[in-house]
Every structure is written in structure tokens, then in C-alpha cells.
């Protein structure tokens, strides 16, 4: 997939700072709340952890393999846990632009907005069967966000250490109190109605909303001269022979399906934001939406 490099992260970060500044100046209540950092325990060191949090005395007891880090938690407005789709369909695209790229950028934008408000940010990554394949517990800091983005990239490339479990259980294990849960996906799975029902139940406790990665571009294939084309379904592994006319309608069919998923989401009281590959359009919609929800809950 196309890399989300440090320069692009810096550009998104500047954009987030500019868009969010109005919510922390003037007559608005301060968004920086909490009594400080509370010690909650120790655990094995993970990439993204601060070196200053390493418990060297404990680490020496096992010859520094692994390192042991002290875990702290800050009382803040909320945690944000991005639920990101790494199923095989996200690897589809045109000329190097993949659906996964739009999802990774949405994860970055959500994480940077959390960093700006000093909120904890985590990620749960799922596969074709809506099972968790990787996760990072919510923590504060830009380095942790970069770790979350790289974890998503590794999952899309199939390099994660899969620990498949139900996604809803995975989310609930990451947060202890009501949190903001953006579910970022193309929603191109057949049991969408069942999954939306499960997310609707989760919405009774947390603030769940859907970020739908617009998949139309990935199926808008160039016109071909052949009358019949072999088409391979990356998720089912099956091959079908389609007419040239049917291939030309794939983009419209993907768009129609996503419209139907958006309708079903509205029916179960889940808000939907469509995001595409246009970075600034996507980030504007995401930041304004997240800020509006934050102000509504303050």
C-alpha cells in the first residue's frame, strides 16, 4: 500500500492544528481536563512507549528481555479507539491508490485530533470475518499514533501476529469508560446488516460512528476491448466471467452497495461520514465532525 510517511503526517498535523484551534480559544470551555497521570501497573515494553517510563529495576530481574515499562493513565475527556478494516478488499485500487490508503489517512487524522486534545488513542484492526487481528491499547502521544499507523500497515500487508477474536469484545477490552469509536471501513462485506446491529448495541455505551471509505474509484476500471473478462474476487477466492458491460458497472454497484449500508446505518442510529482519497476534503469532514461531537458531549 502507499506509505503514510512522516512528511505526510506532519502536513496532516498542521492541518489538524489549524482546524482545531478555534475549539480551544475564546469562550469555549477548556478541553484539557484531568487531575494528572495515574500509575496503573507494569507490563512488557511495546514500540511507541516512552523510554522514561521503563522500570529498569524490574527489567533487570529478567536480564532486560523483555524490558518492563510502567503504565500510566491520564484522566481526560474520553479515549478514542479507531476500528480499522484490513480485510482483503481494502487492497483493491487503481494505479497504486488503495482503499487501505484512505483508511490509513482517516486513522492518522483521528489520532492527530486526539493528540491535539491530549486524549488517549488506540486502534483495533479487523479482517474479512470482522475478527480482531491486531490492537494497540489507547495511550497519549504522537509516537504511539505512529505505532498504530504502522500496525495497520503491517496488518494490510498480512504481517501481523493474528490473534483473531470478536471485534466487539476487542473494543470493550480496550476501554474502561464511554469512548469515541470511529469504525473505518469500506463496508464491502455481505453480512453488513448483522455487523451494523452489533455496532448499534455498542453505541448504547460508547459514541460509535462510521467512516466509510469511498470504494467507487477502486472499481472504476478502464474500458477494455474484450467482450468477456475473467474477474477474481479477492475475498472469496473465486473467479467469474463477466461481460464488458458488467465490468463497466462495477463502480456503480459498489457505490449502490455503500449507499445501502449508509441507509441501514441510519436506521439503527449510527452516523456515517464518507471519506475518499482527497486528503484535505476527508480531513475537513472528519475533523469538523469529531469536533462537533466533542462539543456536544462536553
N, C-alpha and C positions, 0 to 999 in steps of 0.2 A: 504494500500500500504506500501511497505517497506519505513521506515523512512529515510530521509536525515538528519542525526544527526550532531551535532556541530563538532565532530571529523572528519567526512567525509567532511564537509565544510572546515575545516582547511586544510585537505590534498589537496583538490581541489585548495584552495587558494595558498598554497605553489607551487603547480604545475603551476598555472597561473603566479605567480611571476617569476618563473624560465623561463618559455617560453616567457614571455612578456618583460623581462629585456633588450633583445637585441634591442627592438624597442625604448628604451628611453635612450640608451647610444651611444656614438660615434658621428658619423656625421649626424645622423637623426635630423630633426627639433624637437624642444620640443613639446610634446603632451599636456603640461599643459598650456593652454591659457585661457584668460579671464580677465576681469577687477575687478573681485571680486564677492560679493554676493549682489543682488538687492532685496529690500523689494517689494513684490508683493501683500500683503494683509494678512488678517486673516481668519481663518477657525476653525472648531471643531478639537480637538486633535484626532489623529489616532495612533494605535500601530506602533512603529518604529520612531515616531517623537522624536527629542531631547528635553529633559526636559528644556534645556537652552533657547529654543525658545517659551516656554509658556508665554503668555501675562497674568500675574497674575492680573493686574488691570482690564482688560476686563473680565477675568474669574470670578472675584469677583462679577460682576454685575448680574450673573445668578447663584450665590451660588456654583460656581465651578462644575456645572453639565450642559453641559459638560465643560471640560477645553478648553480654546481658545489658539491656537498657532499662532505665526507669521510665515508666509510662505516667504521663500527666494528662489531666483533662481540664479544659477551661469551661467555666460556666458562661455560655453565650446564648444568643437568641435561639439558635437552632443548629442542628447538623444538616448537611446536605449530602445525600448519598445518590450518586448518579448510577442508574441501572442501564448498562450499555450492551447493545446487541453485537455479538461477534459471530453470529451464525454465518453459514456459507454464502447466503445471498448478499451479505454486505461486501463480499469480494468482487461483486459484479460492477462493471463500469465501462466507460468509453475513454480510450486514449490516456490511460493511466489515472483517470479520476474515478475513484471508487466510492460506493455508498459509505464504506467504512471511514473514508476521509471526512465526510460531512459529520459522521457520528463523533469522530475523534475531536473535531473542532468544537462541537457542541459540548463535549466533556471538558475541553480546555476553557471555554467561555464560562461554563457553570462553575468550574473550580476556581477560576480567577476572580469571579464575582464573590465567591465565598471567602477567598483570601483577602479581598478588599475589606469585607465586613468582619474579618477576624473570626469567621465561623469555621468549624471543622468540616472537612470534605473527605468523602470516601467514595469507593466505587464497587459495584457488584457487576460482574460480566457474565453473560449467559450465552448458551448455544442454541442450536436449532430446536431443541426439545424444551426450551425455557428452563434449563437447568444451569445452576451456577458452575462456572468452570474456573473462576478466579475472583478474588476480592481483596480489597485493602480497607482496613478499618478507618473511620473518619479521624483525621488529625489536622492540625493547623500548619500552614507553611507552604511556600512555593515549591520547595524541594519535594515535598510529599505529593503535590499535584503533578510534578514532572514524573514521579514514580508511577502514579496512577495512569497517566497517558501512555507511558512505556509498557505498563502491564496490559493495557488494552491492545496496543500494537502487537505485543507478543501473542496475545490470545487470538487475534485475527490471523496471524501467521501460523497458528497452530502450535506455538512453542510454550504454552502454559502448562503448569503441572495440574492437570484436570482433577478437580475434587467435586464431582457432579453431585448436586443436591438441589432441592426445590428452591427456586429463586425467592419466593415469599419468605421462607424460613431463613434464607441467607440475609435478606434485608433486615428482618426482625432481630437477627443475631448481631447486627452491626450497630444498632441504635437503641438507647435506653429510654428515650422520650420522643415526643412528637417531632418529626423532622420533615424537611423538604425532600421529596423523592421524584426527580425528573427521570422518566423512563425513555431512553433514547434508542430508537429502532426504526427500521423501515416497515415493520409490522407485516411483512410478507410471509406469514405463516398461516396454515389452514385453520388452526384452532384459535384464531384471534378472539372470537366471542368468549370462549372459556377463559382465556388469559385476561381479557378486559374485566370479566366478572371477578376474578381473583384480585386484580388491582383495585377494583371498586371497593371490595371489602377492606383492603389495606388503607384506602383513602378515608375510612371512618376513624382511623387513628392518626395517620400521617397526612401530609399535604402532597398528594400524588398528582402529577400532570404528565402528559405525553409530549415528547418532542419527536415528531415524525419526520425522518429523513426522506425527502422527496426522491423517489426512485425512478421517476419517469425518464430522466436523462440516461440512466444505465441501460434502458431497453429501447432507446431511440436509435436503432441500428441503421447504417447506411443502406440505401436501396441496392439490391443485387439483381443480376440478370437471370439467375437460375429460377426455374419455376417452383422447385421443391428444395427445401433446406432441412438438413439434419440439425435438430436443436437438442442440446444437452442440458438437463435440469440438474444444477449443481448440488441441490439439497437431497433430491430423491435418488440421484444417480442414474435416472432413466433417460433414454433418448427417444425423441419423437420426430416424425417427419411432418413439417408444416409447409403450407403453400407460401409463396412470396407475399400474398396479401395478408395472411395471418401473421407472418413475421413483422410486417409493417404496422400491425395493430397492437404489438406487444406493449409499447409505451402507453397507449391509451388504456389498455386493460390493466396495467399496473396502477395508473392514475385512478381508474374507476374503483379498483380494489381499495386503494388508500382512502378515497372519499367515503367508501362504505365503512371502513374501520373508524374513520373520524366520526361518522354518524352514530355508529354503535357506541363509541366512547361518550359522546354527548348524552346518549340515552341512559348511561349509568353514571352521569355527573362527573365525568373526567374531562378536564380542559385539554385542548390539543393545540400545539404550535407546530406549523410546518417549517422545516429548515432545509436549506439546499446547499449547494456548493459555493454560492456567493457569500464570502466571509462576512462582509460588512452588513449585508441585509440580514443574515442569520443572527449575527451577534446583537444587532439592534433589537430585533424581535425578542431574542432570549433575555437580554439584559432588562429591557423595559417590562417584560412580563414578570420576571423574577422580582424586580424592584417593586412592582405594583402589589404582588402577593405579600412581600415582606412588610410594606407599609400597612396593608390590610390586617396583618396579624400582630402588629406592634401594639 
